């Protein structure tokens, strides 16, 4: 896959990025270089390779999967002007 000047300009317009003609021309080469590198990566045989979360083997820290109220209800409503049993009280708005 390769990118041409029109595609670079279109992507820049969609991203709302101001790109001059010289910058767009330079970006064509840069983006094509990146896409070429990605194509090289797709050629690598990764059969049997486990996904990694880190470059060093480590155990992920996990918490127990239990339902709780978080023990922070009082902290959450502490600065609210009006509360009732850990619920925010707001005025009714009828229009």
C-alpha atoms as a printed R data frame, in Angstrom:
   type eleno elety resid chain resno       x       y      z
1  ATOM     1    CA   UNK     A     1   0.000   0.000  0.000
2  ATOM     2    CA   UNK     A     2   1.291   3.434 -0.817
3  ATOM     3    CA   UNK     A     3   0.019   6.948 -0.226
4  ATOM     4    CA   UNK     A     4  -0.064   9.722 -2.802
5  ATOM     5    CA   UNK     A     5  -0.150  13.501 -2.407
6  ATOM     6    CA   UNK     A     6  -3.940  13.671 -2.749
7  ATOM     7    CA   UNK     A     7  -4.395  11.161  0.090
8  ATOM     8    CA   UNK     A     8  -2.072  13.114  2.391
9  ATOM     9    CA   UNK     A     9  -3.968  16.328  1.681
10 ATOM    10    CA   UNK     A    10  -7.315  14.590  2.249
11 ATOM    11    CA   UNK     A    11  -6.234  13.103  5.578
12 ATOM    12    CA   UNK     A    12  -4.843  16.471  6.680
13 ATOM    13    CA   UNK     A    13  -8.136  18.137  5.772
14 ATOM    14    CA   UNK     A    14 -10.143  15.480  7.643
15 ATOM    15    CA   UNK     A    15  -7.876  15.908 10.676
16 ATOM    16    CA   UNK     A    16  -8.192  19.686 10.317
17 ATOM    17    CA   UNK     A    17  -4.428  20.100 10.114
18 ATOM    18    CA   UNK     A    18  -2.998  22.899  7.999
19 ATOM    19    CA   UNK     A    19  -0.368  21.364  5.715
20 ATOM    20    CA   UNK     A    20   1.555  23.335  3.109
21 ATOM    21    CA   UNK     A    21   2.389  21.888 -0.309
22 ATOM    22    CA   UNK     A    22   6.036  21.304  0.707
23 ATOM    23    CA   UNK     A    23   5.024  19.599  3.956
24 ATOM    24    CA   UNK     A    24   2.511  17.393  2.151
25 ATOM    25    CA   UNK     A    25   5.138  16.341 -0.385
26 ATOM    26    CA   UNK     A    26   7.572  15.480  2.410
27 ATOM    27    CA   UNK     A    27   4.872  13.572  4.294
28 ATOM    28    CA   UNK     A    28   4.178  11.339  1.283
29 ATOM    29    CA   UNK     A    29   7.655   9.850  1.609
30 ATOM    30    CA   UNK     A    30   7.498   9.619  5.393
31 ATOM    31    CA   UNK     A    31   4.104   7.903  5.448
32 ATOM    32    CA   UNK     A    32   5.121   5.489  2.697
33 ATOM    33    CA   UNK     A    33   8.231   4.639  4.721
34 ATOM    34    CA   UNK     A    34   6.110   3.919  7.787
35 ATOM    35    CA   UNK     A    35   3.684   1.786  5.783
36 ATOM    36    CA   UNK     A    36   6.618  -0.116  4.275
37 ATOM    37    CA   UNK     A    37   7.920  -0.878  7.751
38 ATOM    38    CA   UNK     A    38   4.472  -2.097  8.836
39 ATOM    39    CA   UNK     A    39   4.348  -4.370  5.771
40 ATOM    40    CA   UNK     A    40   7.731  -5.805  6.797
41 ATOM    41    CA   UNK     A    41   6.352  -6.527 10.256
42 ATOM    42    CA   UNK     A    42   3.417  -8.426  8.769
43 ATOM    43    CA   UNK     A    43   5.886 -10.806  7.102
44 ATOM    44    CA   UNK     A    44   7.272 -11.965 10.465
45 ATOM    45    CA   UNK     A    45   6.119 -15.421 11.530
46 ATOM    46    CA   UNK     A    46   4.528 -15.043 14.955
47 ATOM    47    CA   UNK     A    47   2.896 -18.478 15.202
48 ATOM    48    CA   UNK     A    48   3.171 -19.735 18.763
49 ATOM    49    CA   UNK     A    49   4.332 -16.385 20.162
50 ATOM    50    CA   UNK     A    50   2.319 -15.416 23.225
51 ATOM    51    CA   UNK     A    51   1.150 -11.787 23.578
52 ATOM    52    CA   UNK     A    52   3.237  -9.782 26.040
53 ATOM    53    CA   UNK     A    53   2.303  -7.085 28.514
54 ATOM    54    CA   UNK     A    54   5.915  -6.176 29.216
55 ATOM    55    CA   UNK     A    55   9.374  -6.769 27.782
56 ATOM    56    CA   UNK     A    56  10.318  -8.586 30.971
57 ATOM    57    CA   UNK     A    57   8.375 -11.556 32.294
58 ATOM    58    CA   UNK     A    58   6.197 -10.399 35.164
59 ATOM    59    CA   UNK     A    59   2.920 -11.221 36.822
60 ATOM    60    CA   UNK     A    60   0.191  -8.604 36.457
61 ATOM    61    CA   UNK     A    61  -1.177  -7.211 39.706
62 ATOM    62    CA   UNK     A    62  -4.813  -8.185 40.001
63 ATOM    63    CA   UNK     A    63  -7.524  -7.391 42.480
64 ATOM    64    CA   UNK     A    64 -10.351  -9.652 43.513
65 ATOM    65    CA   UNK     A    65 -13.346  -9.400 41.181
66 ATOM    66    CA   UNK     A    66 -16.020  -8.659 43.752
67 ATOM    67    CA   UNK     A    67 -18.968  -6.286 43.733
68 ATOM    68    CA   UNK     A    68 -18.651  -3.520 46.319
69 ATOM    69    CA   UNK     A    69 -19.670   0.078 46.811
70 ATOM    70    CA   UNK     A    70 -16.011   1.097 46.700
71 ATOM    71    CA   UNK     A    71 -16.121   2.240 50.346
72 ATOM    72    CA   UNK     A    72 -15.932   5.833 49.128
73 ATOM    73    CA   UNK     A    73 -19.566   6.953 49.102
74 ATOM    74    CA   UNK     A    74 -19.007   9.385 51.972
75 ATOM    75    CA   UNK     A    75 -15.919  10.845 50.273
76 ATOM    76    CA   UNK     A    76 -17.753  11.278 46.973
77 ATOM    77    CA   UNK     A    77 -20.666  13.276 48.390
78 ATOM    78    CA   UNK     A    78 -18.565  15.147 50.983
79 ATOM    79    CA   UNK     A    79 -18.434  18.388 48.953
80 ATOM    80    CA   UNK     A    80 -21.992  18.244 47.612
81 ATOM    81    CA   UNK     A    81 -24.293  21.024 48.862
82 ATOM    82    CA   UNK     A    82 -27.259  18.672 49.442
83 ATOM    83    CA   UNK     A    83 -27.189  14.927 50.024
84 ATOM    84    CA   UNK     A    84 -29.434  12.243 51.427
85 ATOM    85    CA   UNK     A    85 -28.048   8.795 52.324
86 ATOM    86    CA   UNK     A    86 -25.072   9.188 49.945
87 ATOM    87    CA   UNK     A    87 -27.226  10.438 47.052
88 ATOM    88    CA   UNK     A    88 -26.841  13.858 45.448
89 ATOM    89    CA   UNK     A    89 -29.925  16.053 45.851
90 ATOM    90    CA   UNK     A    90 -30.569  18.396 42.953
91 ATOM    91    CA   UNK     A    91 -33.417  20.857 42.411
92 ATOM    92    CA   UNK     A    92 -36.224  19.856 40.066
93 ATOM    93    CA   UNK     A    93 -36.120  21.603 36.734
94 ATOM    94    CA   UNK     A    94 -39.402  21.696 34.845
95 ATOM    95    CA   UNK     A    95 -39.554  23.673 31.641
